[in-house]
Amino acid sequence: MPQRFGRPGLLGAMARTAVVAGTATAVSGRVERNAARRDMERQAQAGARQQPPPDPGAAPAAPPADRVSQLTALAELRDRGVLTDEEFAAEKRRILGG
């Protein structure tokens, strides 16, 4: 079979397009996951700085309803593929204080 020089054939062009698109999708997903994780860390740090230290003589407070919304948002990020199961578990432990 004679070798072709110049432009790739239809199959070669399709393969190249698939590789480029797949790479772009993988990189984009990774960037989005990293950005979401950084945003969550910044929010957690900002929240930790704004809360006054607990009074040692006071009785422990009931868990805030905010935890439920945080866990719900965290589960949505995991379901969309933004967070891995390990990242989800670590953030869940942090939110629940364990």
ChimeraX commands (.cxc) that place a marker at each C-alpha (Angstrom):
marker #1 position 0.00,0.00,0.00 radius 0.5
marker #1 position 1.50,3.38,-0.92 radius 0.5
marker #1 position 2.16,5.84,1.87 radius 0.5
marker #1 position 0.25,9.09,1.88 radius 0.5
marker #1 position 2.03,12.35,2.56 radius 0.5
marker #1 position 0.40,15.61,3.41 radius 0.5
marker #1 position -2.98,15.81,5.09 radius 0.5
marker #1 position -4.15,12.85,7.17 radius 0.5
marker #1 position -7.04,10.77,5.99 radius 0.5
marker #1 position -10.50,10.92,7.49 radius 0.5
marker #1 position -9.73,8.32,10.17 radius 0.5
marker #1 position -6.50,10.08,11.16 radius 0.5
marker #1 position -8.24,13.43,11.42 radius 0.5
marker #1 position -11.03,11.93,13.52 radius 0.5
marker #1 position -8.52,10.23,15.82 radius 0.5
marker #1 position -6.54,13.44,16.28 radius 0.5
marker #1 position -9.72,15.40,17.02 radius 0.5
marker #1 position -10.81,12.79,19.58 radius 0.5
marker #1 position -7.44,12.95,21.34 radius 0.5
marker #1 position -7.44,16.75,21.45 radius 0.5
marker #1 position -11.04,16.90,22.69 radius 0.5
marker #1 position -10.44,14.22,25.31 radius 0.5
marker #1 position -7.34,15.96,26.60 radius 0.5
marker #1 position -9.13,19.31,26.75 radius 0.5
marker #1 position -12.02,17.75,28.66 radius 0.5
marker #1 position -9.70,16.07,31.14 radius 0.5
marker #1 position -7.73,19.26,31.75 radius 0.5
marker #1 position -10.88,21.35,32.07 radius 0.5
marker #1 position -12.36,18.94,34.61 radius 0.5
marker #1 position -9.16,18.96,36.64 radius 0.5
marker #1 position -9.04,22.76,36.65 radius 0.5
marker #1 position -12.69,22.93,37.75 radius 0.5
marker #1 position -12.13,20.41,40.58 radius 0.5
marker #1 position -9.06,22.29,41.81 radius 0.5
marker #1 position -10.90,25.63,41.70 radius 0.5
marker #1 position -13.86,24.20,43.64 radius 0.5
marker #1 position -11.54,22.72,46.26 radius 0.5
marker #1 position -9.67,26.03,46.64 radius 0.5
marker #1 position -12.98,27.91,46.98 radius 0.5
marker #1 position -14.16,25.51,49.68 radius 0.5
marker #1 position -10.84,25.89,51.54 radius 0.5
marker #1 position -11.05,29.69,51.35 radius 0.5
marker #1 position -14.63,29.65,52.63 radius 0.5
marker #1 position -13.66,27.34,55.47 radius 0.5
marker #1 position -10.71,29.56,56.42 radius 0.5
marker #1 position -12.84,32.70,56.25 radius 0.5
marker #1 position -15.52,31.05,58.39 radius 0.5
marker #1 position -12.95,29.91,60.94 radius 0.5
marker #1 position -11.52,33.42,61.24 radius 0.5
marker #1 position -14.92,35.06,61.73 radius 0.5
marker #1 position -16.16,32.77,64.48 radius 0.5
marker #1 position -15.14,33.78,68.03 radius 0.5
marker #1 position -13.59,31.06,70.18 radius 0.5
marker #1 position -16.18,29.07,72.16 radius 0.5
marker #1 position -16.67,29.90,75.83 radius 0.5
marker #1 position -15.23,26.97,77.82 radius 0.5
marker #1 position -17.93,27.31,80.50 radius 0.5
marker #1 position -20.82,27.28,78.04 radius 0.5
marker #1 position -22.82,24.17,77.21 radius 0.5
marker #1 position -22.19,22.69,73.74 radius 0.5
marker #1 position -24.49,24.18,71.15 radius 0.5
marker #1 position -26.79,22.14,68.93 radius 0.5
marker #1 position -25.35,21.46,65.46 radius 0.5
marker #1 position -26.14,24.40,63.19 radius 0.5
marker #1 position -28.46,23.94,60.24 radius 0.5
marker #1 position -25.62,25.29,58.11 radius 0.5
marker #1 position -23.93,21.88,58.30 radius 0.5
marker #1 position -26.83,20.31,56.44 radius 0.5
marker #1 position -26.55,22.80,53.59 radius 0.5
marker #1 position -22.76,22.33,53.47 radius 0.5
marker #1 position -23.13,18.55,53.32 radius 0.5
marker #1 position -25.80,18.86,50.62 radius 0.5
marker #1 position -23.56,21.11,48.52 radius 0.5
marker #1 position -20.65,18.74,49.09 radius 0.5
marker #1 position -22.72,15.75,47.93 radius 0.5
marker #1 position -23.76,17.65,44.80 radius 0.5
marker #1 position -20.11,18.37,43.97 radius 0.5
marker #1 position -19.28,14.69,44.42 radius 0.5
marker #1 position -22.22,13.59,42.27 radius 0.5
marker #1 position -21.15,15.96,39.47 radius 0.5
marker #1 position -17.63,14.53,39.58 radius 0.5
marker #1 position -15.97,17.68,40.89 radius 0.5
marker #1 position -14.82,15.92,44.09 radius 0.5
marker #1 position -13.39,12.46,44.46 radius 0.5
marker #1 position -14.74,10.13,47.14 radius 0.5
marker #1 position -11.62,10.76,49.24 radius 0.5
marker #1 position -12.02,14.54,49.01 radius 0.5
marker #1 position -15.71,14.18,49.87 radius 0.5
marker #1 position -14.95,12.06,52.94 radius 0.5
marker #1 position -12.27,14.49,54.17 radius 0.5
marker #1 position -14.54,17.53,53.81 radius 0.5
marker #1 position -17.42,15.66,55.44 radius 0.5
marker #1 position -15.22,14.85,58.45 radius 0.5
marker #1 position -14.15,18.49,58.65 radius 0.5
marker #1 position -17.75,19.75,58.52 radius 0.5
marker #1 position -18.93,17.29,61.14 radius 0.5
marker #1 position -15.98,18.15,63.37 radius 0.5
marker #1 position -14.45,14.71,63.42 radius 0.5
marker link #1:1,2 radius 0.2
marker link #1:2,3 radius 0.2
marker link #1:3,4 radius 0.2
marker link #1:4,5 radius 0.2
marker link #1:5,6 radius 0.2
marker link #1:6,7 radius 0.2
marker link #1:7,8 radius 0.2
marker link #1:8,9 radius 0.2
marker link #1:9,10 radius 0.2
marker link #1:10,11 radius 0.2
marker link #1:11,12 radius 0.2
marker link #1:12,13 radius 0.2
marker link #1:13,14 radius 0.2
marker link #1:14,15 radius 0.2
marker link #1:15,16 radius 0.2
marker link #1:16,17 radius 0.2
marker link #1:17,18 radius 0.2
marker link #1:18,19 radius 0.2
marker link #1:19,20 radius 0.2
marker link #1:20,21 radius 0.2
marker link #1:21,22 radius 0.2
marker link #1:22,23 radius 0.2
marker link #1:23,24 radius 0.2
marker link #1:24,25 radius 0.2
marker link #1:25,26 radius 0.2
marker link #1:26,27 radius 0.2
marker link #1:27,28 radius 0.2
marker link #1:28,29 radius 0.2
marker link #1:29,30 radius 0.2
marker link #1:30,31 radius 0.2
marker link #1:31,32 radius 0.2
marker link #1:32,33 radius 0.2
marker link #1:33,34 radius 0.2
marker link #1:34,35 radius 0.2
marker link #1:35,36 radius 0.2
marker link #1:36,37 radius 0.2
marker link #1:37,38 radius 0.2
marker link #1:38,39 radius 0.2
marker link #1:39,40 radius 0.2
marker link #1:40,41 radius 0.2
marker link #1:41,42 radius 0.2
marker link #1:42,43 radius 0.2
marker link #1:43,44 radius 0.2
marker link #1:44,45 radius 0.2
marker link #1:45,46 radius 0.2
marker link #1:46,47 radius 0.2
marker link #1:47,48 radius 0.2
marker link #1:48,49 radius 0.2
marker link #1:49,50 radius 0.2
marker link #1:50,51 radius 0.2
marker link #1:51,52 radius 0.2
marker link #1:52,53 radius 0.2
marker link #1:53,54 radius 0.2
marker link #1:54,55 radius 0.2
marker link #1:55,56 radius 0.2
marker link #1:56,57 radius 0.2
marker link #1:57,58 radius 0.2
marker link #1:58,59 radius 0.2
marker link #1:59,60 radius 0.2
marker link #1:60,61 radius 0.2
marker link #1:61,62 radius 0.2
marker link #1:62,63 radius 0.2
marker link #1:63,64 radius 0.2
marker link #1:64,65 radius 0.2
marker link #1:65,66 radius 0.2
marker link #1:66,67 radius 0.2
marker link #1:67,68 radius 0.2
marker link #1:68,69 radius 0.2
marker link #1:69,70 radius 0.2
marker link #1:70,71 radius 0.2
marker link #1:71,72 radius 0.2
marker link #1:72,73 radius 0.2
marker link #1:73,74 radius 0.2
marker link #1:74,75 radius 0.2
marker link #1:75,76 radius 0.2
marker link #1:76,77 radius 0.2
marker link #1:77,78 radius 0.2
marker link #1:78,79 radius 0.2
marker link #1:79,80 radius 0.2
marker link #1:80,81 radius 0.2
marker link #1:81,82 radius 0.2
marker link #1:82,83 radius 0.2
marker link #1:83,84 radius 0.2
marker link #1:84,85 radius 0.2
marker link #1:85,86 radius 0.2
marker link #1:86,87 radius 0.2
marker link #1:87,88 radius 0.2
marker link #1:88,89 radius 0.2
marker link #1:89,90 radius 0.2
marker link #1:90,91 radius 0.2
marker link #1:91,92 radius 0.2
marker link #1:92,93 radius 0.2
marker link #1:93,94 radius 0.2
marker link #1:94,95 radius 0.2
marker link #1:95,96 radius 0.2
marker link #1:96,97 radius 0.2
marker link #1:97,98 radius 0.2
view
